[in-house]
């Protein structure tokens, strides 16, 4: 599937969407809520007053007030948009859950921390700070780094009460710096610094250095200087502590750094695979000779306690450093992947069951237990139709060997936005082994579809309850609350289809996507439709709710709403999003998981951007934020109290509503009798070999879950069956009741290193899904003992198979996920200013400032929205030299400005 790497111009046109009509009334909006027939008519229970801020809120962050305080939502920081659509305008702080009257603008405190020269760089008229991003780790929120756009940044060690300045490493603007916080030591920082010369294409003076601070930015040391000539440039980097929380287990110390570097010559990253780049390790910030672990290692990711390393296919060395004959090398245009399962001591080449194809992009997704990996690959097929189709293939790694990937699902639908591929693949949080994906129907693979580029007309939704071993359609409800949500028309093949991450991009034409959170196991919400395929017409959309992890669904609203969960899943919120083209003055809430709904009146209408709750999903305090709507006849005739005078030169003000449901419902905390037990109703009630039993509040119990509520989860082991299996490397089945068959001649054409080293494919050609622990495995795999074994890879003996030609990320100072954010959340003024504001940073792509990012988890969770759900991580590689934007560190604040790697 070919990609257009042009930043300015046509993007891949995957969605043909009808324009949103600003029609309807408040009454119509309320009638869109689908009440259960047992519920009383929807009623309004409360009115709330807005909190006004100077401009739209870009970022909300919750930090605890004490190191071990359970009140995780008490201190809140809010960063607003700058004037004229620029970023980092003002910073607000609340020490009382964000309630009205408790917000304090702290720009003056930040400005006072600067010296006279630094203060002169801040606009006197607007007093805007130019904050690009807020960096902190949820485990240590006391330490917060505010990354500035100039040559200085701010640091706080007391949750934002006081600030001091931090000089920019290398004395370069903040847009040329990528920060990473140490997972264990709050004082340690890494910063990849690009020289100012990198803002011009192919500059001979472009260089990239890695700096370290052990006092949270007060002092910086250059690792190139530390190396005394042993390193000439850095390409990719990560803390060794990312491998595992226990340094004894993973054999690292606080100073351990992994990096890909140039070790000789005056090199700078140029945006192409380069055999001169090596993967190295240092345990003392490169002050003594480092260890070159893998030659030609260009880019890497640490995920699921493993290291995934991209190596050019023409590398003259194997993973052990032994020479590879020229005849056995690849072209160098693509790469292969090495995997280390022992924290970087040994690497082995990975295999996927495809012919010798190049791969244009590649995403890694963690399993629920954070020990396994799925990979989504955009193959560069030889057939034009397959090459043009906007799809990935999904592969799963084996339970006993992480280098052998098995085909799980073909044609996963995706969209390419400024170089960031968003695949419609969602991990249902809190329910092991359950995933939802959108697939391009096989009927779409025609010359006519390729010519018309109407791929979106052929998308259908699938779900798996066994970790990808078997996929099936979502069941459409047997009955509907609102007949408008029933588009089945008597068809026996009718199913439910839901919008994924690819639908949510596209600015005003976005569609809310599938959302789940680990604090509310079983609860899933999404927008979509019943029928034979996914629809994009807004009049055909409904909002759907599942209480059992996606097994059954209810229509809770006609139309598309934005949604959020709190109170450990005990409170669900709905409201019209601005993408409907209409303001919002009503918030809907349900305390019985979508059975019955009530409403709250917002005294001032607004264009709603998002509904937020603290990252743990435990609070009963929500924040709604958006901006003023126009005070004109169009909206006043429909009863909206809009306050923005669009004839004035002023920009719309930002609006927040902070709603504490303890002020609305005088309920006690739940007691034992208020809870019930439930199990996901999958076949034989088993998920990955276990029968899980969860506790949740009864639908009719009027009480709040305590913030410290620790949800009991129990399980019992199930007997092994076909649902516990997936096919081995080189085999595939379309139905889990069928035997695994060879994929063409792949099993004979490919001899993978793992097979050479003793890995045995079972006589059934099946293996257990990662994380499955069913009983009596010999009943389904008779030679199970021969398969499981200890297949430890050693350094040496591997050779290039040319099959997993994955691609790598090119990271500029401004990451492409930033552009996804712009398309999804930013105002029109922001979108209009992005290219001019960031031109120099974009040029850095041409000089190859390359890193590897892992932001897709942040992008696709909860319509993104910046919510840190604590779910497993997602990572991806991209092609070099495509001049595409790419991702940075999504373990920082939401995608407000240039991101960093993670």
C-alpha positions in Angstrom: 0.0 0.0 0.0 1.8 3.1 -1.2 1.8 6.3 0.8 1.9 9.9 -0.3 4.5 11.6 1.9 3.5 15.1 1.0 2.7 17.1 4.1 0.8 19.9 2.3 -1.8 18.8 -0.1 -4.1 15.8 -0.5 -4.2 13.3 2.3 -5.4 9.7 1.7 -9.1 10.3 1.1 -10.6 7.4 2.9 -13.7 8.9 4.3 -16.4 10.4 2.2 -18.5 12.2 4.7 -21.7 14.2 4.4 -21.4 17.7 5.9 -22.8 18.1 9.4 -25.9 20.1 9.6 -26.4 22.6 12.3 -30.0 21.8 12.7 -32.3 20.7 15.5 -33.4 22.1 18.8 -32.8 21.5 22.4 -35.9 19.4 22.5 -34.7 17.3 19.6 -31.3 16.9 21.4 -33.0 15.6 24.5 -35.3 13.3 22.5 -32.1 11.7 21.1 -31.4 10.0 24.4 -32.8 6.5 24.3 -34.4 5.7 27.7 -35.1 2.2 28.8 -38.8 1.6 28.8 -38.8 1.1 32.6 -37.4 4.6 33.1 -39.3 7.7 33.9 -39.2 10.5 31.4 -35.8 12.2 31.1 -35.7 15.1 33.6 -33.4 18.0 34.4 -31.9 17.7 37.9 -29.4 20.5 38.2 -28.0 23.7 36.7 -24.3 24.7 36.7 -22.4 27.9 36.1 -19.4 28.1 33.8 -15.7 28.8 34.7 -14.4 31.2 32.1 -10.8 31.2 30.9 -9.1 33.4 28.4 -9.2 30.9 25.6 -9.9 27.3 24.8 -8.3 24.7 27.1 -5.7 22.5 25.4 -4.5 20.4 28.2 -5.8 19.3 31.6 -3.5 17.4 34.1 -4.3 16.0 37.5 -1.6 15.7 40.1 -1.7 14.4 43.7 -1.2 16.8 46.6 1.0 14.4 48.6 3.3 11.6 47.5 1.0 8.9 48.7 -2.3 10.8 48.7 -5.3 9.0 47.2 -6.9 12.3 46.3 -5.5 12.0 42.8 -7.8 14.6 41.3 -7.4 17.5 43.8 -4.7 19.6 42.1 -5.4 20.4 38.5 -3.4 22.2 35.9 -5.0 23.7 32.7 -3.0 25.0 29.7 -5.0 27.2 27.3 -4.6 28.1 23.7 -2.6 31.2 22.8 -3.8 34.2 20.9 -4.1 34.0 17.1 -4.3 30.3 17.3 -0.8 29.8 18.7 -0.1 27.4 21.6 0.8 27.7 25.2 -1.1 30.8 26.1 -1.8 30.7 29.9 -1.4 28.2 32.7 -4.1 27.9 35.4 -4.0 25.9 38.6 -6.7 24.7 41.0 -6.1 23.1 44.4 -9.8 22.1 44.9 -10.6 19.7 42.1 -11.1 22.5 39.6 -14.2 23.9 41.2 -15.4 27.4 40.2 -13.6 30.1 42.1 -10.5 28.0 42.8 -8.6 28.6 39.5 -5.6 30.8 39.6 -3.7 32.0 36.5 0.0 31.5 37.3 1.6 33.2 34.4 3.0 35.9 36.6 4.7 33.3 38.8 6.3 31.6 35.8 7.4 35.0 34.4 9.0 36.0 37.7 11.1 32.9 37.6 12.8 34.1 34.4 15.8 36.5 34.2 15.4 39.9 32.4 16.6 38.6 29.0 14.2 35.6 29.2 11.3 37.8 30.2 11.9 40.0 27.2 11.0 37.1 24.9 7.4 37.0 26.3 4.8 39.2 24.6 4.1 42.2 26.8 0.6 42.5 25.3 -0.5 39.0 25.8 1.9 37.7 28.5 1.9 34.3 26.8 4.4 31.8 27.9 5.0 29.6 24.8 4.6 26.4 26.7 4.8 23.5 24.4 4.2 20.5 26.7 3.9 19.4 30.3 6.1 16.5 31.2 5.7 14.3 34.3 5.2 10.7 35.3 2.0 9.7 37.0 4.0 7.8 39.6 5.9 11.0 40.6 3.7 14.0 39.7 5.5 16.2 42.2 8.1 16.8 39.5 6.7 18.6 36.4 8.7 20.0 33.5 7.1 22.7 31.4 8.7 22.6 28.0 9.0 26.1 26.5 9.3 27.2 22.9 12.3 29.4 23.7 15.7 28.5 25.2 14.3 28.0 28.7 11.8 25.8 30.5 10.2 25.7 33.9 10.4 23.1 36.7 8.3 22.5 39.8 9.0 20.0 42.5 5.8 20.8 44.6 2.9 20.2 42.2 3.0 23.6 40.6 3.0 25.8 43.7 6.4 27.3 42.9 8.6 27.2 39.7 12.2 27.7 38.8 13.7 28.1 35.3 15.7 25.4 33.5 18.1 26.3 30.7 17.5 24.5 27.4 20.2 21.8 26.8 22.5 22.8 24.0 21.1 26.4 24.2 18.6 25.6 21.4 14.9 26.5 21.2 12.6 24.1 23.0 11.1 23.0 19.6 14.4 21.2 18.9 14.5 19.3 22.1 12.9 15.9 23.0 12.7 15.1 26.7 12.4 11.8 28.5 11.9 11.4 32.2 13.6 8.5 34.1 11.0 5.9 35.1 12.5 5.5 38.6 14.6 8.5 39.4 12.7 11.8 39.4 15.8 13.9 39.1 17.1 12.3 35.9 16.3 13.6 32.4 17.4 12.8 28.9 17.1 15.3 26.1 17.8 14.7 22.4 19.0 18.0 21.0 19.0 18.9 17.4 21.2 21.7 16.2 19.6 24.8 14.8 21.2 23.9 11.4 18.9 20.8 11.3 16.0 23.2 10.3 17.4 23.3 6.8 17.3 20.4 4.4 20.4 18.2 4.3 22.5 20.7 6.2 26.1 19.4 6.6 26.2 21.1 10.0 23.1 19.3 11.3 24.0 17.3 14.4 22.1 15.5 17.2 23.4 15.1 20.7 22.0 13.4 23.7 22.2 15.4 27.0 21.6 14.2 30.5 20.7 16.0 33.7 20.8 14.4 37.2 19.2 17.4 38.9 16.1 17.8 36.9 17.5 20.2 34.3 19.6 22.6 36.4 22.7 21.2 34.8 23.2 19.4 31.6 26.0 17.1 30.2 26.6 16.3 26.6 27.0 12.5 26.0 29.0 13.2 22.8 31.4 15.2 25.0 31.4 12.4 27.6 32.2 9.8 25.0 35.5 11.6 24.0 35.0 10.9 20.3 33.5 7.4 20.6 30.1 8.7 19.5 29.6 11.4 16.9 25.8 11.6 16.7 22.7 10.1 18.4 19.6 8.9 16.5 17.3 7.1 18.9 17.4 6.7 22.7 15.7 5.3 25.8 16.3 4.8 29.5 17.3 1.2 30.4 14.8 1.4 33.2 12.0 1.2 30.7 12.7 -2.5 30.4 11.5 -3.6 33.8 10.7 -1.9 37.1 13.3 -4.1 39.0 16.9 -3.3 38.0 18.1 -6.7 39.4 15.8 -8.5 37.0 16.7 -6.6 33.9 20.4 -6.0 34.9 20.6 -2.2 34.6 21.4 0.8 36.9 20.0 4.3 37.1 22.5 5.5 34.4 21.8 2.8 31.9 20.9 4.2 28.5 20.2 2.4 25.2 20.8 4.4 22.0 21.4 4.1 18.3 24.4 6.1 17.3 27.1 7.0 14.8 30.4 5.9 16.3 32.7 7.2 13.6 32.9 10.2 11.3 31.0 13.4 11.3 27.6 12.0 10.7 24.1 13.3 11.3 20.9 11.4 10.8 19.8 11.9 7.2 16.5 10.1 7.0 17.5 6.8 5.4 18.4 3.3 6.7 22.2 3.4 7.4 24.4 0.5 8.2 26.8 2.9 10.0 24.2 3.4 12.8 24.7 0.9 15.7 22.6 -0.1 18.7 24.6 0.5 21.9 24.4 0.5 25.6 26.1 2.6 28.3 25.8 2.2 32.1 27.6 5.5 32.9 26.3 8.1 30.4 29.0 7.2 27.9 31.9 8.4 30.1 33.7 5.0 29.6 33.6 2.9 26.4 30.1 1.7 25.7 29.0 -1.7 24.5 28.0 -2.0 20.8 25.3 -4.6 21.2 24.0 -4.9 17.6 25.7 -3.4 14.5 23.5 -1.6 12.1 20.7 -1.2 14.7 18.9 2.0 13.5 15.8 2.3 15.7 14.2 0.5 18.6 11.3 0.2 20.9 11.1 -1.2 24.4 7.7 -2.9 24.8 6.3 -5.8 26.8 9.7 -6.2 28.6 11.3 -6.8 25.2 13.4 -4.8 22.8 12.4 -4.5 19.2 15.3 -3.3 17.0 15.1 -2.3 13.3 18.1 -3.2 11.2 18.7 -2.4 7.5 18.4 -5.5 5.3 21.8 -4.8 3.7 23.7 -4.9 7.0 27.0 -6.8 6.6 26.6 -8.3 10.1 24.1 -10.6 11.8 22.8 -10.1 15.3 26.0 -11.6 16.8 28.3 -9.4 14.8 29.3 -12.2 12.4 29.8 -11.3 8.7 26.9 -11.9 6.3 28.0 -12.7 2.7 26.8 -10.1 0.1 24.6 -12.6 -1.7 22.6 -13.1 1.5 22.0 -9.4 2.2 18.9 -7.4 1.2 18.7 -4.2 -0.8 19.0 -1.9 2.2 15.8 -0.1 1.2 13.9 -1.9 3.9 14.7 -3.4 7.3 14.3 -6.5 9.4 13.4 -6.7 13.1 15.5 -8.3 15.9 13.8 -9.1 19.2 15.4 -9.4 22.6 13.6 -11.3 25.3 16.4 -11.0 27.8 16.6 -7.3 28.2 19.1 -6.7 25.4 21.6 -9.5 26.1 20.6 -11.5 23.0 18.7 -10.7 19.9 17.0 -13.0 17.3 15.5 -12.2 14.0 11.7 -12.2 13.8 9.5 -13.7 11.1 6.0 -13.1 9.7 4.3 -15.5 7.3 4.4 -13.4 4.1 6.2 -13.6 0.8 9.3 -11.4 0.3 7.5 -8.1 0.5 8.6 -4.7 1.7 6.6 -3.2 4.6 5.8 0.5 4.7 4.8 0.9 8.3 4.5 -1.3 11.4 2.7 -0.9 14.7 3.3 -2.7 18.0 0.5 -3.2 20.4 0.8 -4.8 23.9 -1.5 -7.5 25.2 -3.6 -6.9 28.3 -1.0 -8.5 30.5 1.8 -6.3 29.1 3.9 -9.3 28.3 2.8 -10.1 24.7 2.8 -8.2 21.5 0.7 -7.8 18.4 2.1 -6.3 15.2 0.1 -4.4 12.5 2.0 -4.3 9.2 1.3 -2.3 6.1 2.8 -4.5 3.4 4.0 -3.1 0.2 2.2 -5.6 -2.0 3.0 -6.3 -5.6 -0.7 -6.1 -6.8 -1.9 -2.5 -7.3 -5.2 -3.0 -5.6 -3.7 -4.6 -2.5 -0.9 -2.0 -2.4 -3.4 0.9 -2.6 -5.9 -0.4 0.0 -5.7 1.4 3.3 -5.2 -1.7 5.4 -2.8 -3.5 7.8 -2.4 -7.2 8.5 -2.5 -8.1 12.2 -0.1 -10.7 13.5 0.3 -12.1 17.0 3.5 -13.4 18.7 3.7 -16.8 20.1 3.3 -17.7 23.8 6.7 -19.4 23.8 8.6 -17.4 21.2 8.2 -13.7 20.5 9.9 -13.9 17.1 7.4 -16.1 15.4 4.3 -14.1 14.3 1.1 -15.7 13.2 -1.5 -14.1 11.0 -4.5 -13.1 13.1 -6.6 -10.8 10.9 -6.2 -9.6 7.4 -7.2 -6.1 6.0 -7.5 -4.1 9.2 -8.8 -0.7 8.1 -6.7 2.3 8.7 -6.2 5.9 7.8 -2.9 7.8 7.1 -2.9 11.3 8.6 0.3 13.4 8.1 2.3 10.2 8.2 0.6 8.8 11.3 -1.3 5.6 10.5 -4.3 5.0 12.8 -5.6 1.4 12.6 -9.0 0.5 13.7 -7.9 -2.0 16.4 -9.0 -1.4 19.9 -8.0 -3.3 23.1 -11.1 -3.6 25.3 -9.5 -2.6 28.6 -10.1 -4.6 31.7 -11.3 -7.8 29.9 -8.3 -10.0 28.8 -8.2 -11.2 25.3 -11.0 -9.0 23.9 -10.3 -6.7 21.0 -12.4 -4.9 18.4 -11.2 -4.2 14.9 -12.6 -2.8 11.6 -11.9 -4.9 8.5 -12.1 -3.9 4.9 -14.4 -6.5 3.2 -12.8 -8.7 0.6 -15.4 -7.3 -1.8 -13.6 -4.0 -1.7 -10.5 -5.4 -3.4 -11.5 -4.4 -6.9 -10.2 -2.1 -9.6 -13.4 0.0 -9.4 -13.0 0.6 -5.6 -9.3 1.5 -6.1 -10.3 4.0 -8.8 -13.1 5.6 -6.8 -11.2 5.3 -3.6 -14.5 4.6 -1.7 -12.8 2.1 0.6 -14.9 3.4 3.5 -18.1 1.9 1.9 -16.7 -1.6 2.7 -15.8 -1.5 6.4 -17.3 -3.9 8.9 -16.6 -4.4 12.6 -15.3 -7.7 14.2 -14.6 -8.7 17.7 -12.4 -11.4 19.3 -12.8 -13.0 22.7 -9.7 -15.1 22.6 -6.9 -12.8 21.8 -7.3 -12.9 18.1 -7.5 -16.6 17.6 -11.0 -16.2 16.2 -12.9 -13.1 15.0 -16.6 -12.7 14.6 -19.1 -9.9 13.8 -20.6 -7.9 16.6 -24.1 -9.0 17.5 -26.8 -6.4 16.6 -29.4 -6.0 19.4 -32.5 -8.1 19.3 -34.6 -5.1 20.4 -34.0 -1.4 20.1 -34.9 1.5 22.4 -35.1 3.8 19.4 -36.4 2.3 16.1 -34.2 4.8 14.2 -31.2 2.8 15.4 -32.5 -0.4 13.7 -31.2 -0.4 10.2 -31.3 -4.2 9.9 -34.4 -4.2 7.7 -35.1 -7.9 8.5 -31.7 -9.0 7.3 -30.5 -12.2 8.9 -26.9 -11.1 8.4 -27.3 -7.8 10.1 -24.5 -6.8 12.6 -23.3 -3.9 14.6 -20.5 -1.7 13.2 -18.6 0.8 15.2 -16.3 3.7 14.4 -12.6 3.3 15.3 -9.6 5.6 15.5 -9.6 6.2 11.7 -13.0 7.8 11.9 -12.1 10.1 14.7 -9.6 12.0 12.6 -10.8 14.6 10.1 -11.6 17.6 12.3 -15.2 18.6 12.0 -16.1 15.4 10.2 -14.8 13.1 12.9 -16.8 10.3 14.5 -16.4 9.3 18.2 -14.6 6.0 18.4 -14.7 2.9 20.5 -13.8 3.6 24.1 -13.1 1.5 27.2 -11.2 2.0 30.5 -9.6 -0.5 32.8 -11.4 1.1 35.8 -14.7 0.1 34.3 -14.3 -3.5 33.1 -17.1 -4.5 30.7 -18.2 -1.0 29.8 -17.6 -0.1 26.2 -19.1 2.8 24.3 -18.9 3.8 20.7 -20.8 5.5 17.8 -21.9 3.4 14.8 -24.8 1.7 13.2 -26.5 -1.6 12.5 -26.5 -3.0 9.0 -24.2 -4.7 6.6 -21.3 -2.3 6.9 -20.2 0.9 8.7 -22.0 4.1 7.7 -20.6 7.6 7.8 -23.8 9.5 7.3 -24.5 11.4 10.6 -28.2 10.8 10.3 -27.6 7.0 10.5 -25.4 7.1 13.6 -26.3 6.0 17.1 -24.4 5.8 20.3 -24.0 2.3 21.7 -23.2 0.8 25.1 -22.0 -2.6 26.2 -21.9 -3.7 29.8 -20.3 -7.1 29.1 -17.1 -6.3 27.2 -18.7 -6.1 23.8 -20.8 -9.3 23.8 -24.1 -7.5 23.7 -25.1 -3.9 23.0 -27.8 -1.3 23.7 -28.6 1.9 21.8 -28.4 4.7 24.3 -28.7 7.7 22.0 -29.7 8.5 18.4 -26.8 10.5 17.0 -23.2 10.9 17.9 -22.2 11.9 21.5 -18.9 12.3 23.3 -18.8 10.1 26.4 -16.8 9.6 29.6 -16.8 7.2 32.6 -16.1 8.0 36.3 -16.8 6.5 39.7 -15.1 3.3 38.6 -17.7 2.9 35.8 -20.6 3.9 38.1 -21.3 7.2 36.3 -21.6 7.6 32.5 -21.8 11.0 30.8 -22.9 12.0 27.4 -23.0 15.3 25.5 -23.2 16.6 22.0 -19.7 17.2 20.6 -18.9 20.3 18.5 -18.4 18.0 15.5 -22.2 17.8 15.3 -22.0 21.5 14.2 -24.3 22.5 17.0 -23.6 24.0 20.5 -24.2 22.1 23.7 -26.1 23.3 26.8 -27.1 19.9 28.2 -25.1 17.1 29.9 -26.7 13.7 30.2 -25.7 11.3 33.0 -26.6 7.8 34.0 -25.8 6.1 37.3 -27.1 2.7 36.2 -24.8 2.1 33.3 -27.0 3.5 30.6 -30.3 2.2 31.7 -31.9 5.5 32.6 -30.6 9.1 31.9 -31.1 12.5 33.5 -29.7 15.9 32.4 -27.9 18.8 33.8 -28.5 22.3 32.3 -25.3 24.3 31.4 -26.3 27.9 31.9 -24.1 29.1 29.0 -24.0 27.1 25.8 -20.7 26.2 24.2 -19.0 24.2 21.5 -17.9 21.2 23.6 -14.4 19.9 23.0 -14.2 17.2 25.6 -15.4 15.6 28.9 -12.6 14.7 31.2 -12.2 12.9 34.5 -9.0 12.2 36.4 -6.8 9.4 34.8 -7.8 6.6 37.2 -11.5 6.9 36.3 -12.3 6.8 40.0 -13.6 10.3 40.6 -17.2 11.6 40.6 -15.9 15.1 39.5 -15.9 15.8 35.8 -14.6 18.7 33.7 -16.3 19.8 30.4 -14.4 22.2 28.3 -14.9 24.1 25.1 -15.4 27.6 23.8 -18.1 30.2 23.4 -20.7 29.8 20.6 -22.0 32.7 18.5 -24.8 34.8 19.9 -26.9 35.0 16.8 -30.4 34.2 15.6 -29.3 30.8 14.4 -28.7 29.5 17.9 -30.9 31.8 20.0 -34.0 30.7 18.0 -33.2 27.2 19.2 -32.9 28.2 22.8 -29.1 28.2 23.1 -27.7 30.9 25.4 -24.6 31.7 23.4 -22.4 34.7 24.4 -19.8 35.2 21.7 -20.1 38.4 19.6 -18.7 37.2 16.3 -18.6 40.8 15.0 -15.9 41.7 17.5 -12.2 41.2 16.9 -11.8 39.2 20.1 -11.5 35.5 20.0 -14.1 33.2 21.7 -13.4 32.7 25.4 -12.7 29.3 26.8 -15.4 27.7 29.0 -15.2 25.0 31.6 -17.8 23.3 33.7 -16.7 21.4 36.7 -19.5 19.1 38.0 -19.2 17.2 41.2 -21.9 14.6 41.4 -21.7 14.5 45.2 -23.3 17.9 45.0 -26.1 16.6 42.8 -26.7 13.2 44.4 -26.5 13.0 48.2 -25.6 9.4 48.1 -23.5 7.4 50.6 -20.6 5.2 49.7 -21.6 1.8 48.5 -21.8 -1.2 50.9 -21.4 -4.9 50.2 -25.1 -5.4 49.5 -24.9 -2.8 46.7 -22.7 -5.0 44.5 -23.3 -7.9 42.2 -21.0 -10.4 40.4 -20.9 -10.9 36.7 -18.9 -12.9 34.2 -18.4 -12.1 30.5 -20.9 -14.2 28.6 -18.4 -15.6 26.0 -18.6 -19.2 24.9 -18.6 -21.3 28.0 -17.8 -18.1 29.9 -14.1 -18.5 29.3 -11.5 -15.9 28.3 -8.0 -17.1 27.6 -8.6 -20.3 29.6 -10.2 -18.5 32.6 -13.7 -17.9 33.9 -13.4 -14.4 35.3 -15.8 -13.0 37.8 -16.0 -9.3 38.4 -17.8 -7.2 40.9 -19.8 -4.1 39.9 -22.4 -1.9 41.5 -26.0 -3.0 41.0 -27.9 -1.0 38.5 -30.5 0.1 41.1 -28.1 0.9 43.9 -28.0 4.6 44.7 -24.5 5.0 46.0 -21.0 6.1 45.0 -18.0 3.8 44.7 -15.3 5.0 47.0 -12.3 6.5 45.2 -10.1 3.8 46.8 -12.5 1.1 45.6 -10.4 -2.0 44.8 -12.6 -4.1 42.5 -12.4 -7.8 43.4 -11.7 -10.1 40.4 -11.6 -13.9 40.7 -11.1 -16.6 38.2 -11.1 -20.3 37.7 -9.4 -22.3 35.0 -11.3 -23.7 32.1 -10.7 -26.9 30.1 -8.7 -26.3 26.9 -10.6 -26.2 23.7 -10.3 -24.8 20.1 -11.1 -21.3 21.4 -7.8 -21.3 23.3 -5.7 -21.8 20.1 -4.4 -19.8 17.2 -2.5 -21.1 14.2 1.3 -21.4 14.2 3.7 -19.4 12.1 3.0 -20.1 8.5 -0.6 -21.5 9.0 -4.0 -19.9 9.1 -7.7 -20.8 9.6 -10.8 -18.8 8.8 -12.9 -20.5 11.5 -11.6 -21.6 14.9 -13.4 -25.0 14.4 -11.4 -25.7 11.3 -7.8 -27.1 11.2 -4.9 -24.8 10.5 -3.7 -24.9 6.9 -0.5 -23.7 5.3 -0.4 -20.2 3.9 0.6 -21.0 0.3 4.2 -22.1 0.3 5.3 -19.9 3.1 6.0 -22.7 5.6 8.3 -24.3 3.0 9.9 -21.1 1.6 10.9 -19.6 4.9 13.3 -21.1 7.4 13.3 -18.7 10.4 16.1 -18.6 12.9 13.8 -19.8 15.7 13.0 -22.9 13.7 16.7 -23.5 13.1 17.3 -23.2 16.8 14.9 -25.9 17.8 11.5 -24.4 18.0 9.0 -27.2 17.2 5.7 -26.5 15.4 3.1 -28.9 16.8 1.5 -31.6 14.7 -1.8 -29.7 14.9 -0.1 -26.6 13.4 -1.7 -24.7 16.3 -0.4 -23.1 19.4 -2.0 -21.5 22.5 -2.9 -17.8 22.4 -0.6 -15.6 24.4 -1.8 -15.4 28.0 -4.0 -18.5 27.8 -3.7 -20.8 30.7 -6.4 -23.5 30.2 -6.2 -26.9 31.8 -5.3 -30.2 30.1 -3.5 -28.7 27.1 -2.7 -32.2 25.7 -6.3 -32.7 24.9 -6.0 -30.1 22.0 -2.2 -30.2 21.3 -1.0 -33.8 21.9 2.7 -32.9 21.5 2.2 -29.8 23.7 5.4 -30.5 25.8 7.5 -30.5 22.7 6.1 -27.1 21.6 6.2 -25.1 24.8 9.8 -25.9 25.9 12.5 -23.4 26.6 13.3 -21.8 23.3 15.9 -19.3 24.4 17.6 -17.6 21.6 21.3 -17.1 21.5 23.5 -14.5 19.8 24.6 -15.8 16.5 23.4 -18.2 13.9 20.6 -15.9 12.5 20.5 -14.7 9.0 18.4 -12.2 7.1 15.2 -13.7 5.8 14.1 -10.5 4.1 10.5 -11.0 5.2 9.6 -8.6 8.0 10.6 -5.4 6.2 9.3 -3.0 8.7 9.7 0.7 8.7 11.0 3.2 11.1 9.9 6.5 12.5 11.4 9.8 11.4 10.8 12.3 14.2 11.1 16.0 13.6 11.0 18.6 16.4 7.3 18.6 15.8 5.8 15.1 15.8 3.1 14.0 13.4 0.8 13.0 16.2 0.7 16.7 16.9 -0.9 17.1 13.5 -3.3 14.4 14.4 -4.2 16.3 17.5 -4.6 19.5 15.4 -7.0 17.7 13.1 -9.0 16.1 15.9 -9.1 18.8 18.6 -7.6 22.1 17.6 -9.7 25.1 16.6 -9.8 26.3 13.0 -7.4 29.1 13.8 -4.9 26.7 15.2 -5.2 24.5 12.1 -4.6 27.5 9.9 -1.5 28.5 11.8 0.2 25.1 12.1 2.2 25.1 9.0 3.6 28.6 9.3 4.2 28.2 13.0 6.1 24.9 12.6 7.9 25.3 9.2 11.4 25.1 10.6 10.5 22.1 12.7 9.0 20.3 9.7 12.2 20.9 7.7 14.0 18.9 10.3 12.4 15.8 8.8 14.5 16.2 5.7 17.7 16.1 7.7 16.5 13.0 9.4 16.1 13.8 13.1 14.8 10.3 13.7 13.4 8.7 16.8 10.8 6.0 17.4 7.4 6.9 18.9 4.6 5.1 20.7 1.7 7.3 20.7 -1.0 5.3 19.1 -2.4 4.1 22.4 -2.8 7.8 23.5 -4.4 8.6 20.1 -7.0 5.9 20.0 -8.0 5.8 23.7 -11.1 7.7 24.5 -11.2 9.8 21.4 -7.7 10.6 22.7 -8.6 13.4 25.0 -5.3 13.1 26.9 -6.7 10.5 29.3 -4.0 8.3 30.9 -5.8 5.1 31.4 -2.8 3.0 32.6 -3.5 0.6 29.7 -0.7 -1.3 27.9 1.4 0.7 25.6 1.4 1.0 21.8 4.4 1.7 19.6 5.2 2.1 15.9 7.9 2.3 13.3 7.7 4.4 10.1 9.7 4.7 6.9 12.8 6.9 6.9 13.1 9.6 4.2 9.4 9.9 3.5 9.4 13.4 5.0 6.4 12.3 7.1 5.8 13.6 10.5 6.0 11.1 13.3 5.4 10.6 16.9 6.9 11.6 20.1 6.4 10.8 23.8 2.8 10.1 24.6 3.6 9.4 28.2 3.7 13.2 28.7 0.6 15.4 28.6 -1.8 15.2 25.7 -0.7 16.1 22.2 -0.7 19.8 22.6 2.6 20.6 20.9 5.7 18.8 19.7 5.8 15.4 21.2 8.7 13.3 22.3 9.6 9.6 22.1 8.5 6.9 24.5 
